[in-house]
Amino acid sequence: MMKASPLDFSQRVVLVTGASQGIGQAIALTFAKHGATVVANYHRNDAGAQETERLIDAAGGKCVLKKADVGDPEQVRQMIERIEKQVGAIDVLVNNAAAFSRSHFLETSLEELDSVFNTNVRGLFYLSQLVAKRMVTRRLGCIIHISSILAQHAVPNRTVYCASKGAVESLTRAMALDLVSHNIRVNAVAPGLIRTDAMLAGFTNPVLLDKVQSHIPGGRFGEPEEIANVVLFLASDLASYITGEVIGVSHGLGAREAGPAPQR
């Protein structure tokens, strides 16, 4: 009998947060195409969540929508309980939901700081903890956080967001050490500049947008599916010896020196 593909997720339940658009939607669709029962979490974007469900249905996959604010502990707890009753234990958790801040450091309020960290760090922490406690009893599971190139390469007017993603990467390493003895792997993916509505919203000047794109060594923005493929790999048995790592996916941008590329 031929051995099943290591990318076959047909017996697994995958929870993806922030799955109503962009990278989260691409991750949910990719797992569904590989057989997973996908739980697509979202907060406010009902139309986007329905589009995620439609795309998965059209691909012949299985999707369950769960509306919940990952920054609200009670909503998170209820969501996990409902998922377990409806589709079973969660095998893979992808923490993709994120809050953004584009405020200058001098103009950032404590309320804005708290709001971003509540979703990006506190919510991620609590959801991961609830899921991991259940994974421990089965000695099986995988948790993947979506970080950002901005955890290591800061740009102006992103102070709070950069700080929150730095915390995510520290959590990745610390969680991995605490959970490795339970056969639970924890990793993170740090996307570079990916063509999503959220990223494009930060650019109102098309000339600046072209200039930023030309600074990427590979010469183009990434696509959400290119992040999803890395997440799929990390969740698979092909990555069985990888834990506590942050995988950059930036087409060389993370390795580029500061300033424009030298002319030959």
ABEGO torsion letter per residue (X at the ends): XBBBBAABAAABBBBBBGAABEAAAAAAAAAAAAGBBBBBBBAABAAAAAAAAAAAAAAGBBBBBBBBBAABAAAAAAAAAAAAAAAEBBABBBBABBBBBABBAAABBAAAAAAAAAAAAAAAAAAAAAAAAAAAAAGBEBBBBBBBAAAABBBBGAAAAAAAAAAAAAAAAAAAAAAAAAGBBBBBBBBBBBBBAAAAAABABAAAAAAAAAABAAGBBBBAAAAAAAAAAAABAAAAABBGBBBBBAGGAAABBBEBBBBX
